[in-house]
């Protein structure tokens, strides 16, 4: 796992923890960042054997 993916995972976990701690807050920007981070992380994950169409 690259250093970028490790950092993205840490940032994602921090954002999700903050959002869970204060669910009533306005998390619009943070939700967008979560979407971006999950996309980046998913793009760096190796494709599982047999997962290709």
mmCIF entry with sequence, helices, sheets and N, C-alpha, C, O atoms, coordinates in Angstrom:
data_MODEL
# 
_entry.id   MODEL 
# 
_entity.id                         1 
_entity.type                       polymer 
_entity.pdbx_number_of_molecules   1 
# 
_entity_poly.entity_id                      1 
_entity_poly.type                           'polypeptide(L)' 
_entity_poly.nstd_linkage                   no 
_entity_poly.nstd_monomer                   no 
_entity_poly.pdbx_seq_one_letter_code       
;(UNK)(UNK)(UNK)(UNK)(UNK)(UNK)(UNK)(UNK)(UNK)(UNK)(UNK)(UNK)(UNK)(UNK)(UNK)(UNK)
(UNK)(UNK)(UNK)(UNK)(UNK)(UNK)(UNK)(UNK)(UNK)(UNK)(UNK)(UNK)(UNK)(UNK)(UNK)(UNK)
(UNK)(UNK)(UNK)(UNK)(UNK)(UNK)(UNK)(UNK)(UNK)(UNK)(UNK)(UNK)(UNK)(UNK)(UNK)(UNK)
(UNK)(UNK)(UNK)(UNK)(UNK)
;
_entity_poly.pdbx_seq_one_letter_code_can   XXXXXXXXXXXXXXXXXXXXXXXXXXXXXXXXXXXXXXXXXXXXXXXXXXXXX 
_entity_poly.pdbx_strand_id                 A 
# 
loop_
_entity_poly_seq.entity_id 
_entity_poly_seq.num 
_entity_poly_seq.mon_id 
_entity_poly_seq.hetero 
1 1  UNK n 
1 2  UNK n 
1 3  UNK n 
1 4  UNK n 
1 5  UNK n 
1 6  UNK n 
1 7  UNK n 
1 8  UNK n 
1 9  UNK n 
1 10 UNK n 
1 11 UNK n 
1 12 UNK n 
1 13 UNK n 
1 14 UNK n 
1 15 UNK n 
1 16 UNK n 
1 17 UNK n 
1 18 UNK n 
1 19 UNK n 
1 20 UNK n 
1 21 UNK n 
1 22 UNK n 
1 23 UNK n 
1 24 UNK n 
1 25 UNK n 
1 26 UNK n 
1 27 UNK n 
1 28 UNK n 
1 29 UNK n 
1 30 UNK n 
1 31 UNK n 
1 32 UNK n 
1 33 UNK n 
1 34 UNK n 
1 35 UNK n 
1 36 UNK n 
1 37 UNK n 
1 38 UNK n 
1 39 UNK n 
1 40 UNK n 
1 41 UNK n 
1 42 UNK n 
1 43 UNK n 
1 44 UNK n 
1 45 UNK n 
1 46 UNK n 
1 47 UNK n 
1 48 UNK n 
1 49 UNK n 
1 50 UNK n 
1 51 UNK n 
1 52 UNK n 
1 53 UNK n 
# 
_struct_asym.id          A 
_struct_asym.entity_id   1 
# 
loop_
_struct_conf.conf_type_id 
_struct_conf.id 
_struct_conf.pdbx_PDB_helix_id 
_struct_conf.beg_label_comp_id 
_struct_conf.beg_label_asym_id 
_struct_conf.beg_label_seq_id 
_struct_conf.pdbx_beg_PDB_ins_code 
_struct_conf.end_label_comp_id 
_struct_conf.end_label_asym_id 
_struct_conf.end_label_seq_id 
_struct_conf.pdbx_end_PDB_ins_code 
_struct_conf.beg_auth_comp_id 
_struct_conf.beg_auth_asym_id 
_struct_conf.beg_auth_seq_id 
_struct_conf.end_auth_comp_id 
_struct_conf.end_auth_asym_id 
_struct_conf.end_auth_seq_id 
_struct_conf.pdbx_PDB_helix_class 
_struct_conf.details 
_struct_conf.pdbx_PDB_helix_length 
HELX_P HELX_P1 AA1 UNK A 3  ? UNK A 21 ? UNK A 3  UNK A 21 1 ? 19 
HELX_P HELX_P2 AA2 UNK A 28 ? UNK A 44 ? UNK A 28 UNK A 44 1 ? 17 
# 
_struct_conf_type.id          HELX_P 
_struct_conf_type.criteria    ? 
_struct_conf_type.reference   ? 
# 
loop_
_atom_site.group_PDB 
_atom_site.id 
_atom_site.type_symbol 
_atom_site.label_atom_id 
_atom_site.label_alt_id 
_atom_site.label_comp_id 
_atom_site.label_asym_id 
_atom_site.label_entity_id 
_atom_site.label_seq_id 
_atom_site.pdbx_PDB_ins_code 
_atom_site.Cartn_x 
_atom_site.Cartn_y 
_atom_site.Cartn_z 
_atom_site.occupancy 
_atom_site.B_iso_or_equiv 
_atom_site.pdbx_formal_charge 
_atom_site.auth_seq_id 
_atom_site.auth_comp_id 
_atom_site.auth_asym_id 
_atom_site.auth_atom_id 
_atom_site.pdbx_PDB_model_num 
ATOM 1   N N  . UNK A 1 1  ? 0.855   -1.171  0.000   1.00 0.00 ? 1  UNK A N  1 
ATOM 2   C CA . UNK A 1 1  ? 0.000   0.000   0.000   1.00 0.00 ? 1  UNK A CA 1 
ATOM 3   C C  . UNK A 1 1  ? 0.903   1.237   0.000   1.00 0.00 ? 1  UNK A C  1 
ATOM 4   O O  . UNK A 1 1  ? 1.842   1.338   0.790   1.00 0.00 ? 1  UNK A O  1 
ATOM 5   N N  . UNK A 1 2  ? 0.601   2.164   -0.894  1.00 0.00 ? 2  UNK A N  1 
ATOM 6   C CA . UNK A 1 2  ? 1.444   3.351   -1.005  1.00 0.00 ? 2  UNK A CA 1 
ATOM 7   C C  . UNK A 1 2  ? 1.218   4.306   0.166   1.00 0.00 ? 2  UNK A C  1 
ATOM 8   O O  . UNK A 1 2  ? 0.219   4.217   0.880   1.00 0.00 ? 2  UNK A O  1 
ATOM 9   N N  . UNK A 1 3  ? 2.165   5.214   0.342   1.00 0.00 ? 3  UNK A N  1 
ATOM 10  C CA . UNK A 1 3  ? 2.041   6.226   1.398   1.00 0.00 ? 3  UNK A CA 1 
ATOM 11  C C  . UNK A 1 3  ? 0.794   7.068   1.215   1.00 0.00 ? 3  UNK A C  1 
ATOM 12  O O  . UNK A 1 3  ? 0.161   7.469   2.192   1.00 0.00 ? 3  UNK A O  1 
ATOM 13  N N  . UNK A 1 4  ? 0.435   7.340   -0.045  1.00 0.00 ? 4  UNK A N  1 
ATOM 14  C CA . UNK A 1 4  ? -0.765  8.138   -0.311  1.00 0.00 ? 4  UNK A CA 1 
ATOM 15  C C  . UNK A 1 4  ? -2.013  7.420   0.212   1.00 0.00 ? 4  UNK A C  1 
ATOM 16  O O  . UNK A 1 4  ? -2.864  8.031   0.859   1.00 0.00 ? 4  UNK A O  1 
ATOM 17  N N  . UNK A 1 5  ? -2.111  6.137   -0.071  1.00 0.00 ? 5  UNK A N  1 
ATOM 18  C CA . UNK A 1 5  ? -3.287  5.380   0.347   1.00 0.00 ? 5  UNK A CA 1 
ATOM 19  C C  . UNK A 1 5  ? -3.372  5.329   1.865   1.00 0.00 ? 5  UNK A C  1 
ATOM 20  O O  . UNK A 1 5  ? -4.464  5.421   2.426   1.00 0.00 ? 5  UNK A O  1 
ATOM 21  N N  . UNK A 1 6  ? -2.238  5.183   2.533   1.00 0.00 ? 6  UNK A N  1 
ATOM 22  C CA . UNK A 1 6  ? -2.223  5.181   3.998   1.00 0.00 ? 6  UNK A CA 1 
ATOM 23  C C  . UNK A 1 6  ? -2.741  6.512   4.523   1.00 0.00 ? 6  UNK A C  1 
ATOM 24  O O  . UNK A 1 6  ? -3.566  6.538   5.436   1.00 0.00 ? 6  UNK A O  1 
ATOM 25  N N  . UNK A 1 7  ? -2.266  7.617   3.958   1.00 0.00 ? 7  UNK A N  1 
ATOM 26  C CA . UNK A 1 7  ? -2.724  8.945   4.380   1.00 0.00 ? 7  UNK A CA 1 
ATOM 27  C C  . UNK A 1 7  ? -4.203  9.142   4.082   1.00 0.00 ? 7  UNK A C  1 
ATOM 28  O O  . UNK A 1 7  ? -4.939  9.686   4.905   1.00 0.00 ? 7  UNK A O  1 
ATOM 29  N N  . UNK A 1 8  ? -4.644  8.697   2.900   1.00 0.00 ? 8  UNK A N  1 
ATOM 30  C CA . UNK A 1 8  ? -6.063  8.834   2.542   1.00 0.00 ? 8  UNK A CA 1 
ATOM 31  C C  . UNK A 1 8  ? -6.934  8.043   3.505   1.00 0.00 ? 8  UNK A C  1 
ATOM 32  O O  . UNK A 1 8  ? -7.993  8.517   3.916   1.00 0.00 ? 8  UNK A O  1 
ATOM 33  N N  . UNK A 1 9  ? -6.499  6.843   3.867   1.00 0.00 ? 9  UNK A N  1 
ATOM 34  C CA . UNK A 1 9  ? -7.262  6.032   4.820   1.00 0.00 ? 9  UNK A CA 1 
ATOM 35  C C  . UNK A 1 9  ? -7.347  6.709   6.185   1.00 0.00 ? 9  UNK A C  1 
ATOM 36  O O  . UNK A 1 9  ? -8.400  6.691   6.822   1.00 0.00 ? 9  UNK A O  1 
ATOM 37  N N  . UNK A 1 10 ? -6.252  7.301   6.632   1.00 0.00 ? 10 UNK A N  1 
ATOM 38  C CA . UNK A 1 10 ? -6.257  8.016   7.915   1.00 0.00 ? 10 UNK A CA 1 
ATOM 39  C C  . UNK A 1 10 ? -7.212  9.202   7.868   1.00 0.00 ? 10 UNK A C  1 
ATOM 40  O O  . UNK A 1 10 ? -7.991  9.417   8.797   1.00 0.00 ? 10 UNK A O  1 
ATOM 41  N N  . UNK A 1 11 ? -7.149  9.969   6.780   1.00 0.00 ? 11 UNK A N  1 
ATOM 42  C CA . UNK A 1 11 ? -8.026  11.129  6.634   1.00 0.00 ? 11 UNK A CA 1 
ATOM 43  C C  . UNK A 1 11 ? -9.488  10.691  6.578   1.00 0.00 ? 11 UNK A C  1 
ATOM 44  O O  . UNK A 1 11 ? -10.352 11.310  7.199   1.00 0.00 ? 11 UNK A O  1 
ATOM 45  N N  . UNK A 1 12 ? -9.758  9.627   5.834   1.00 0.00 ? 12 UNK A N  1 
ATOM 46  C CA . UNK A 1 12 ? -11.117 9.116   5.723   1.00 0.00 ? 12 UNK A CA 1 
ATOM 47  C C  . UNK A 1 12 ? -11.644 8.683   7.085   1.00 0.00 ? 12 UNK A C  1 
ATOM 48  O O  . UNK A 1 12 ? -12.770 9.023   7.449   1.00 0.00 ? 12 UNK A O  1 
ATOM 49  N N  . UNK A 1 13 ? -10.845 7.937   7.841   1.00 0.00 ? 13 UNK A N  1 
ATOM 50  C CA . UNK A 1 13 ? -11.267 7.474   9.169   1.00 0.00 ? 13 UNK A CA 1 
ATOM 51  C C  . UNK A 1 13 ? -11.541 8.666   10.087  1.00 0.00 ? 13 UNK A C  1 
ATOM 52  O O  . UNK A 1 13 ? -12.518 8.654   10.836  1.00 0.00 ? 13 UNK A O  1 
ATOM 53  N N  . UNK A 1 14 ? -10.687 9.697   10.038  1.00 0.00 ? 14 UNK A N  1 
ATOM 54  C CA . UNK A 1 14 ? -10.872 10.893  10.856  1.00 0.00 ? 14 UNK A CA 1 
ATOM 55  C C  . UNK A 1 14 ? -12.191 11.600  10.504  1.00 0.00 ? 14 UNK A C  1 
ATOM 56  O O  . UNK A 1 14 ? -12.957 11.976  11.391  1.00 0.00 ? 14 UNK A O  1 
ATOM 57  N N  . UNK A 1 15 ? -12.443 11.773  9.207   1.00 0.00 ? 15 UNK A N  1 
ATOM 58  C CA . UNK A 1 15 ? -13.683 12.423  8.780   1.00 0.00 ? 15 UNK A CA 1 
ATOM 59  C C  . UNK A 1 15 ? -14.908 11.628  9.224   1.00 0.00 ? 15 UNK A C  1 
ATOM 60  O O  . UNK A 1 15 ? -15.866 12.200  9.743   1.00 0.00 ? 15 UNK A O  1 
ATOM 61  N N  . UNK A 1 16 ? -14.879 10.319  9.022   1.00 0.00 ? 16 UNK A N  1 
ATOM 62  C CA . UNK A 1 16 ? -16.018 9.489   9.400   1.00 0.00 ? 16 UNK A CA 1 
ATOM 63  C C  . UNK A 1 16 ? -16.250 9.511   10.906  1.00 0.00 ? 16 UNK A C  1 
ATOM 64  O O  . UNK A 1 16 ? -17.396 9.540   11.355  1.00 0.00 ? 16 UNK A O  1 
ATOM 65  N N  . UNK A 1 17 ? -15.175 9.499   11.689  1.00 0.00 ? 17 UNK A N  1 
ATOM 66  C CA . UNK A 1 17 ? -15.306 9.575   13.144  1.00 0.00 ? 17 UNK A CA 1 
ATOM 67  C C  . UNK A 1 17 ? -15.930 10.900  13.569  1.00 0.00 ? 17 UNK A C  1 
ATOM 68  O O  . UNK A 1 17 ? -16.799 10.930  14.440  1.00 0.00 ? 17 UNK A O  1 
ATOM 69  N N  . UNK A 1 18 ? -15.484 12.004  12.950  1.00 0.00 ? 18 UNK A N  1 
ATOM 70  C CA . UNK A 1 18 ? -16.030 13.318  13.272  1.00 0.00 ? 18 UNK A CA 1 
ATOM 71  C C  . UNK A 1 18 ? -17.512 13.403  12.902  1.00 0.00 ? 18 UNK A C  1 
ATOM 72  O O  . UNK A 1 18 ? -18.316 13.955  13.653  1.00 0.00 ? 18 UNK A O  1 
ATOM 73  N N  . UNK A 1 19 ? -17.858 12.862  11.758  1.00 0.00 ? 19 UNK A N  1 
ATOM 74  C CA . UNK A 1 19 ? -19.243 12.913  11.298  1.00 0.00 ? 19 UNK A CA 1 
ATOM 75  C C  . UNK A 1 19 ? -20.139 12.060  12.200  1.00 0.00 ? 19 UNK A C  1 
ATOM 76  O O  . UNK A 1 19 ? -21.284 12.427  12.463  1.00 0.00 ? 19 UNK A O  1 
ATOM 77  N N  . UNK A 1 20 ? -19.630 10.945  12.664  1.00 0.00 ? 20 UNK A N  1 
ATOM 78  C CA . UNK A 1 20 ? -20.405 10.091  13.553  1.00 0.00 ? 20 UNK A CA 1 
ATOM 79  C C  . UNK A 1 20 ? -20.591 10.750  14.921  1.00 0.00 ? 20 UNK A C  1 
ATOM 80  O O  . UNK A 1 20 ? -21.636 10.592  15.553  1.00 0.00 ? 20 UNK A O  1 
ATOM 81  N N  . UNK A 1 21 ? -19.580 11.484  15.372  1.00 0.00 ? 21 UNK A N  1 
ATOM 82  C CA . UNK A 1 21 ? -19.650 12.134  16.684  1.00 0.00 ? 21 UNK A CA 1 
ATOM 83  C C  . UNK A 1 21 ? -20.655 13.290  16.689  1.00 0.00 ? 21 UNK A C  1 
ATOM 84  O O  . UNK A 1 21 ? -21.261 13.572  17.722  1.00 0.00 ? 21 UNK A O  1 
ATOM 85  N N  . UNK A 1 22 ? -20.837 13.957  15.553  1.00 0.00 ? 22 UNK A N  1 
ATOM 86  C CA . UNK A 1 22 ? -21.765 15.098  15.471  1.00 0.00 ? 22 UNK A CA 1 
ATOM 87  C C  . UNK A 1 22 ? -22.635 14.966  14.233  1.00 0.00 ? 22 UNK A C  1 
ATOM 88  O O  . UNK A 1 22 ? -22.476 15.736  13.285  1.00 0.00 ? 22 UNK A O  1 
ATOM 89  N N  . UNK A 1 23 ? -23.549 14.009  14.220  1.00 0.00 ? 23 UNK A N  1 
ATOM 90  C CA . UNK A 1 23 ? -24.349 13.754  13.016  1.00 0.00 ? 23 UNK A CA 1 
ATOM 91  C C  . UNK A 1 23 ? -25.254 14.911  12.597  1.00 0.00 ? 23 UNK A C  1 
ATOM 92  O O  . UNK A 1 23 ? -25.654 14.977  11.434  1.00 0.00 ? 23 UNK A O  1 
ATOM 93  N N  . UNK A 1 24 ? -25.584 15.816  13.502  1.00 0.00 ? 24 UNK A N  1 
ATOM 94  C CA . UNK A 1 24 ? -26.488 16.902  13.151  1.00 0.00 ? 24 UNK A CA 1 
ATOM 95  C C  . UNK A 1 24 ? -25.776 18.096  12.505  1.00 0.00 ? 24 UNK A C  1 
ATOM 96  O O  . UNK A 1 24 ? -26.434 19.025  12.038  1.00 0.00 ? 24 UNK A O  1 
ATOM 97  N N  . UNK A 1 25 ? -24.457 18.081  12.475  1.00 0.00 ? 25 UNK A N  1 
ATOM 98  C CA . UNK A 1 25 ? -23.704 19.190  11.887  1.00 0.00 ? 25 UNK A CA 1 
ATOM 99  C C  . UNK A 1 25 ? -23.835 19.171  10.360  1.00 0.00 ? 25 UNK A C  1 
ATOM 100 O O  . UNK A 1 25 ? -24.226 18.159  9.777   1.00 0.00 ? 25 UNK A O  1 
ATOM 101 N N  . UNK A 1 26 ? -23.510 20.284  9.726   1.00 0.00 ? 26 UNK A N  1 
ATOM 102 C CA . UNK A 1 26 ? -23.516 20.368  8.266   1.00 0.00 ? 26 UNK A CA 1 
ATOM 103 C C  . UNK A 1 26 ? -22.184 19.819  7.755   1.00 0.00 ? 26 UNK A C  1 
ATOM 104 O O  . UNK A 1 26 ? -21.141 20.453  7.916   1.00 0.00 ? 26 UNK A O  1 
ATOM 105 N N  . UNK A 1 27 ? -22.228 18.657  7.147   1.00 0.00 ? 27 UNK A N  1 
ATOM 106 C CA . UNK A 1 27 ? -21.024 17.968  6.689   1.00 0.00 ? 27 UNK A CA 1 
ATOM 107 C C  . UNK A 1 27 ? -20.955 17.936  5.164   1.00 0.00 ? 27 UNK A C  1 
ATOM 108 O O  . UNK A 1 27 ? -20.378 17.008  4.599   1.00 0.00 ? 27 UNK A O  1 
ATOM 109 N N  . UNK A 1 28 ? -21.519 18.911  4.501   1.00 0.00 ? 28 UNK A N  1 
ATOM 110 C CA . UNK A 1 28 ? -21.583 18.893  3.043   1.00 0.00 ? 28 UNK A CA 1 
ATOM 111 C C  . UNK A 1 28 ? -20.197 18.762  2.411   1.00 0.00 ? 28 UNK A C  1 
ATOM 112 O O  . UNK A 1 28 ? -19.984 17.882  1.577   1.00 0.00 ? 28 UNK A O  1 
ATOM 113 N N  . UNK A 1 29 ? -19.275 19.603  2.786   1.00 0.00 ? 29 UNK A N  1 
ATOM 114 C CA . UNK A 1 29 ? -17.922 19.565  2.217   1.00 0.00 ? 29 UNK A CA 1 
ATOM 115 C C  . UNK A 1 29 ? -17.209 18.274  2.602   1.00 0.00 ? 29 UNK A C  1 
ATOM 116 O O  . UNK A 1 29 ? -16.491 17.684  1.794   1.00 0.00 ? 29 UNK A O  1 
ATOM 117 N N  . UNK A 1 30 ? -17.412 17.849  3.832   1.00 0.00 ? 30 UNK A N  1 
ATOM 118 C CA . UNK A 1 30 ? -16.754 16.634  4.301   1.00 0.00 ? 30 UNK A CA 1 
ATOM 119 C C  . UNK A 1 30 ? -17.294 15.396  3.587   1.00 0.00 ? 30 UNK A C  1 
ATOM 120 O O  . UNK A 1 30 ? -16.538 14.472  3.287   1.00 0.00 ? 30 UNK A O  1 
ATOM 121 N N  . UNK A 1 31 ? -18.599 15.375  3.316   1.00 0.00 ? 31 UNK A N  1 
ATOM 122 C CA . UNK A 1 31 ? -19.168 14.239  2.573   1.00 0.00 ? 31 UNK A CA 1 
ATOM 123 C C  . UNK A 1 31 ? -18.579 14.160  1.169   1.00 0.00 ? 31 UNK A C  1 
ATOM 124 O O  . UNK A 1 31 ? -18.325 13.069  0.659   1.00 0.00 ? 31 UNK A O  1 
ATOM 125 N N  . UNK A 1 32 ? -18.365 15.305  0.551   1.00 0.00 ? 32 UNK A N  1 
ATOM 126 C CA . UNK A 1 32 ? -17.739 15.320  -0.767  1.00 0.00 ? 32 UNK A CA 1 
ATOM 127 C C  . UNK A 1 32 ? -16.304 14.801  -0.679  1.00 0.00 ? 32 UNK A C  1 
ATOM 128 O O  . UNK A 1 32 ? -15.866 14.041  -1.543  1.00 0.00 ? 32 UNK A O  1 
ATOM 129 N N  . UNK A 1 33 ? -15.575 15.204  0.354   1.00 0.00 ? 33 UNK A N  1 
ATOM 130 C CA . UNK A 1 33 ? -14.195 14.723  0.531   1.00 0.00 ? 33 UNK A CA 1 
ATOM 131 C C  . UNK A 1 33 ? -14.189 13.211  0.767   1.00 0.00 ? 33 UNK A C  1 
ATOM 132 O O  . UNK A 1 33 ? -13.319 12.512  0.248   1.00 0.00 ? 33 UNK A O  1 
ATOM 133 N N  . UNK A 1 34 ? -15.148 12.701  1.542   1.00 0.00 ? 34 UNK A N  1 
ATOM 134 C CA . UNK A 1 34 ? -15.258 11.256  1.760   1.00 0.00 ? 34 UNK A CA 1 
ATOM 135 C C  . UNK A 1 34 ? -15.467 10.553  0.419   1.00 0.00 ? 34 UNK A C  1 
ATOM 136 O O  . UNK A 1 34 ? -14.857 9.517   0.155   1.00 0.00 ? 34 UNK A O  1 
ATOM 137 N N  . UNK A 1 35 ? -16.328 11.118  -0.423  1.00 0.00 ? 35 UNK A N  1 
ATOM 138 C CA . UNK A 1 35 ? -16.574 10.528  -1.742  1.00 0.00 ? 35 UNK A CA 1 
ATOM 139 C C  . UNK A 1 35 ? -15.294 10.491  -2.577  1.00 0.00 ? 35 UNK A C  1 
ATOM 140 O O  . UNK A 1 35 ? -14.995 9.488   -3.224  1.00 0.00 ? 35 UNK A O  1 
ATOM 141 N N  . UNK A 1 36 ? -14.546 11.587  -2.556  1.00 0.00 ? 36 UNK A N  1 
ATOM 142 C CA . UNK A 1 36 ? -13.296 11.666  -3.310  1.00 0.00 ? 36 UNK A CA 1 
ATOM 143 C C  . UNK A 1 36 ? -12.273 10.669  -2.752  1.00 0.00 ? 36 UNK A C  1 
ATOM 144 O O  . UNK A 1 36 ? -11.634 9.943   -3.513  1.00 0.00 ? 36 UNK A O  1 
ATOM 145 N N  . UNK A 1 37 ? -12.123 10.636  -1.445  1.00 0.00 ? 37 UNK A N  1 
ATOM 146 C CA . UNK A 1 37 ? -11.160 9.720   -0.834  1.00 0.00 ? 37 UNK A CA 1 
ATOM 147 C C  . UNK A 1 37 ? -11.486 8.261   -1.124  1.00 0.00 ? 37 UNK A C  1 
ATOM 148 O O  . UNK A 1 37 ? -10.591 7.479   -1.447  1.00 0.00 ? 37 UNK A O  1 
ATOM 149 N N  . UNK A 1 38 ? -12.756 7.886   -1.012  1.00 0.00 ? 38 UNK A N  1 
ATOM 150 C CA . UNK A 1 38 ? -13.107 6.493   -1.285  1.00 0.00 ? 38 UNK A CA 1 
ATOM 151 C C  . UNK A 1 38 ? -12.839 6.142   -2.748  1.00 0.00 ? 38 UNK A C  1 
ATOM 152 O O  . UNK A 1 38 ? -12.447 5.017   -3.056  1.00 0.00 ? 38 UNK A O  1 
ATOM 153 N N  . UNK A 1 39 ? -13.047 7.093   -3.640  1.00 0.00 ? 39 UNK A N  1 
ATOM 154 C CA . UNK A 1 39 ? -12.728 6.863   -5.051  1.00 0.00 ? 39 UNK A CA 1 
ATOM 155 C C  . UNK A 1 39 ? -11.239 6.690   -5.278  1.00 0.00 ? 39 UNK A C  1 
ATOM 156 O O  . UNK A 1 39 ? -10.818 5.797   -6.014  1.00 0.00 ? 39 UNK A O  1 
ATOM 157 N N  . UNK A 1 40 ? -10.440 7.541   -4.650  1.00 0.00 ? 40 UNK A N  1 
ATOM 158 C CA . UNK A 1 40 ? -8.985  7.437   -4.773  1.00 0.00 ? 40 UNK A CA 1 
ATOM 159 C C  . UNK A 1 40 ? -8.475  6.109   -4.220  1.00 0.00 ? 40 UNK A C  1 
ATOM 160 O O  . UNK A 1 40 ? -7.650  5.440   -4.841  1.00 0.00 ? 40 UNK A O  1 
ATOM 161 N N  . UNK A 1 41 ? -8.972  5.746   -3.060  1.00 0.00 ? 41 UNK A N  1 
ATOM 162 C CA . UNK A 1 41 ? -8.543  4.503   -2.417  1.00 0.00 ? 41 UNK A CA 1 
ATOM 163 C C  . UNK A 1 41 ? -8.947  3.306   -3.269  1.00 0.00 ? 41 UNK A C  1 
ATOM 164 O O  . UNK A 1 41 ? -8.148  2.392   -3.473  1.00 0.00 ? 41 UNK A O  1 
ATOM 165 N N  . UNK A 1 42 ? -10.175 3.306   -3.763  1.00 0.00 ? 42 UNK A N  1 
ATOM 166 C CA . UNK A 1 42 ? -10.654 2.198   -4.588  1.00 0.00 ? 42 UNK A CA 1 
ATOM 167 C C  . UNK A 1 42 ? -9.842  2.059   -5.868  1.00 0.00 ? 42 UNK A C  1 
ATOM 168 O O  . UNK A 1 42 ? -9.580  0.946   -6.324  1.00 0.00 ? 42 UNK A O  1 
ATOM 169 N N  . UNK A 1 43 ? -9.446  3.186   -6.446  1.00 0.00 ? 43 UNK A N  1 
ATOM 170 C CA . UNK A 1 43 ? -8.665  3.155   -7.680  1.00 0.00 ? 43 UNK A CA 1 
ATOM 171 C C  . UNK A 1 43 ? -7.283  2.560   -7.468  1.00 0.00 ? 43 UNK A C  1 
ATOM 172 O O  . UNK A 1 43 ? -6.686  2.034   -8.408  1.00 0.00 ? 43 UNK A O  1 
ATOM 173 N N  . UNK A 1 44 ? -6.769  2.635   -6.254  1.00 0.00 ? 44 UNK A N  1 
ATOM 174 C CA . UNK A 1 44 ? -5.436  2.103   -5.957  1.00 0.00 ? 44 UNK A CA 1 
ATOM 175 C C  . UNK A 1 44 ? -5.456  0.663   -5.464  1.00 0.00 ? 44 UNK A C  1 
ATOM 176 O O  . UNK A 1 44 ? -4.400  0.055   -5.292  1.00 0.00 ? 44 UNK A O  1 
ATOM 177 N N  . UNK A 1 45 ? -6.653  0.105   -5.233  1.00 0.00 ? 45 UNK A N  1 
ATOM 178 C CA . UNK A 1 45 ? -6.754  -1.262  -4.757  1.00 0.00 ? 45 UNK A CA 1 
ATOM 179 C C  . UNK A 1 45 ? -6.541  -2.232  -5.925  1.00 0.00 ? 45 UNK A C  1 
ATOM 180 O O  . UNK A 1 45 ? -7.029  -2.002  -7.031  1.00 0.00 ? 45 UNK A O  1 
ATOM 181 N N  . UNK A 1 46 ? -5.814  -3.308  -5.667  1.00 0.00 ? 46 UNK A N  1 
ATOM 182 C CA . UNK A 1 46 ? -5.650  -4.302  -6.741  1.00 0.00 ? 46 UNK A CA 1 
ATOM 183 C C  . UNK A 1 46 ? -6.984  -4.979  -7.040  1.00 0.00 ? 46 UNK A C  1 
ATOM 184 O O  . UNK A 1 46 ? -7.813  -5.156  -6.148  1.00 0.00 ? 46 UNK A O  1 
ATOM 185 N N  . UNK A 1 47 ? -7.180  -5.348  -8.280  1.00 0.00 ? 47 UNK A N  1 
ATOM 186 C CA . UNK A 1 47 ? -8.406  -6.022  -8.685  1.00 0.00 ? 47 UNK A CA 1 
ATOM 187 C C  . UNK A 1 47 ? -8.337  -7.465  -8.196  1.00 0.00 ? 47 UNK A C  1 
ATOM 188 O O  . UNK A 1 47 ? -7.345  -8.155  -8.428  1.00 0.00 ? 47 UNK A O  1 
ATOM 189 N N  . UNK A 1 48 ? -9.392  -7.920  -7.519  1.00 0.00 ? 48 UNK A N  1 
ATOM 190 C CA . UNK A 1 48 ? -9.444  -9.275  -7.002  1.00 0.00 ? 48 UNK A CA 1 
ATOM 191 C C  . UNK A 1 48 ? -9.532  -10.273 -8.153  1.00 0.00 ? 48 UNK A C  1 
ATOM 192 O O  . UNK A 1 48 ? -10.157 -9.987  -9.175  1.00 0.00 ? 48 UNK A O  1 
ATOM 193 N N  . UNK A 1 49 ? -8.921  -11.422 -7.996  1.00 0.00 ? 49 UNK A N  1 
ATOM 194 C CA . UNK A 1 49 ? -8.959  -12.465 -9.014  1.00 0.00 ? 49 UNK A CA 1 
ATOM 195 C C  . UNK A 1 49 ? -10.398 -12.879 -9.253  1.00 0.00 ? 49 UNK A C  1 
ATOM 196 O O  . UNK A 1 49 ? -11.146 -13.132 -8.308  1.00 0.00 ? 49 UNK A O  1 
ATOM 197 N N  . UNK A 1 50 ? -10.780 -12.946 -10.506 1.00 0.00 ? 50 UNK A N  1 
ATOM 198 C CA . UNK A 1 50 ? -12.132 -13.343 -10.871 1.00 0.00 ? 50 UNK A CA 1 
ATOM 199 C C  . UNK A 1 50 ? -13.138 -12.216 -10.813 1.00 0.00 ? 50 UNK A C  1 
ATOM 200 O O  . UNK A 1 50 ? -14.306 -12.429 -11.138 1.00 0.00 ? 50 UNK A O  1 
ATOM 201 N N  . UNK A 1 51 ? -12.726 -11.014 -10.408 1.00 0.00 ? 51 UNK A N  1 
ATOM 202 C CA . UNK A 1 51 ? -13.652 -9.899  -10.293 1.00 0.00 ? 51 UNK A CA 1 
ATOM 203 C C  . UNK A 1 51 ? -13.894 -9.212  -11.631 1.00 0.00 ? 51 UNK A C  1 
ATOM 204 O O  . UNK A 1 51 ? -14.845 -8.442  -11.765 1.00 0.00 ? 51 UNK A O  1 
ATOM 205 N N  . UNK A 1 52 ? -13.056 -9.478  -12.610 1.00 0.00 ? 52 UNK A N  1 
ATOM 206 C CA . UNK A 1 52 ? -13.230 -8.854  -13.909 1.00 0.00 ? 52 UNK A CA 1 
ATOM 207 C C  . UNK A 1 52 ? -14.325 -9.576  -14.679 1.00 0.00 ? 52 UNK A C  1 
ATOM 208 O O  . UNK A 1 52 ? -14.436 -10.801 -14.627 1.00 0.00 ? 52 UNK A O  1 
ATOM 209 N N  . UNK A 1 53 ? -15.153 -8.780  -15.413 1.00 0.00 ? 53 UNK A N  1 
ATOM 210 C CA . UNK A 1 53 ? -16.287 -9.283  -16.148 1.00 0.00 ? 53 UNK A CA 1 
ATOM 211 C C  . UNK A 1 53 ? -15.931 -10.278 -17.136 1.00 0.00 ? 53 UNK A C  1 
ATOM 212 O O  . UNK A 1 53 ? -16.803 -10.793 -17.836 1.00 0.00 ? 53 UNK A O  1 
# 
